[in-house]
Amino acid sequence: MPQDADWTTRKPDYDPPQIDTTKAHSARVYDYLLGGKDNYRPDREAAEHLIKVVPSVPESVRHNRWFMRRATRYLAEEGISQFLDIGTGIPTSPNLHEIAQQVNPAARVLYVDNDPIVLAHAYARLKSSPQGQVAYIHGDMRRAEAILTAPELTATLDLSQPVALLILSTLHLITDPGEARELLRQYVAALAPGSFLALSLATNDGYSRADGEEQQAALSAHGIPVLQRTRDEAAALFDGLELIEPGVVLVSEWRPDADTPKVGPLAIGLYCGVARKP
């Protein structure tokens, strides 16, 4: 399997798509909520609209990021050396590969996202350790077969061996629950026994029905509708897998460590869980 330390030297065999700065995009809205600068006016307007409706949103996305770090470290310490991160978003440090390669310098990581600005940053910022490997697919997560058979994937990951699949704050962008479940089934079916699935998903648990509807309206107004799930609905996505303690919880509650900031007085709007494929 190739061991390129810096995949960014390889140019794609297609012309990268143009970045549409006239419409909000979930990855760039998320970047703004994290305090990033890789966003445009429509992204900032969408984020500020959402913050006005749900003041806790920035806290929720920060805790989602901290969950990613803890989950990645846990998985790497469990011996997982391959990671597939779907819906990676704009790279921030430490990114998933940096955390995994701190534990195991030979870890291999494949990122997937469909925002052209993520692609642009991937070439500059997703650099592997000399022993490991990092690659990127510019693609739509809805095209599971295309992603699972892409040359970037087959050159980076060995699906006959355990892989950690992370889909964080992304699956809820597919608002048809049947489509989302089937898509998740396709990805999990491709993984070897001993693989892991880590999910985080939007919820309006803890909010009134009116507040939940207002959240949905704010997102939909900017072309980013989200499917919000109850805890039971989130847990059902792990059917057939072995949930790791503490099960399905808010992202702030999944194995917090000494570096995990305390939750503020406002509700966290994301559930998460990590599960093993038997």
Secondary structure, DSSP 4 states (H G I P E B T S, - for coil): ----S-GGGSPPSSPPPPP-TTS--HHHHHHHHTT-S---HHHHHHHHHHHHH-TTHHHHHHHHHHHHHHHHHHHHHTT--EEEEET--S--SSPHHHHHHHH-TT-EEEEEE--HHHHHHHHHH----SSSEEEEEE--TT-HHHHHT-HHHHHH--TTS--EEEEES-GGG---HHHHHHHHHHHHHTSPTT-EEEEEEE--TTS-HHHHHHHHHHHHTTT-------HHHHHHTTTTSEEPTT-SEEGGGSS--TTSPPP-SSPP-EEEEEEE--
